Amino acid sequence: QVLLVESGGGLVQAGGSLRLSCAASGRTLSRYTMAWFRQAPGKERESVAEISWSGGSTYYADSVKGRFTISRDNAKNTVYLQMNSLKPEDTAVYYCKARDRIRSDYVYWGQGTQVTVSS
């Protein structure tokens, strides 16, 4: 089992930047495909970005392409989400997700971190 703890959220003005971190403990991060999701009030949780276990492959939702960058440091057991040019519609709770690349039914979530973008 892996424990995920997100940090780095906060209040920022539109056009600003934030970097979220997701620290993993319990197992080596290289075992997992990692992703960031977000959930705004009254909306379903949606995928934002994903990165393969090696970092060699990434995926981004259309709404964040060119603005967000997902990265990972397996030596530090940490995944990052660099968010630039933030918009009010990016306001949400952001969650980190780990999916075991061998047992894909093994999925873990962090507790979330709030990101609020003011206009």
Buried (B, 14 or more C-beta within 10 A) or exposed (E): EBEBBBBBBEEBEEEBEBEBBBBBEEBEBEBBBBBBBBBBEEEEBEBBBBBBBEBEEEBBBEEBEEBBBBBBEBEEBBBBBBBBEBBEEBBBBBBBBBBBBEEEEBEBBBEBBEBBBEE
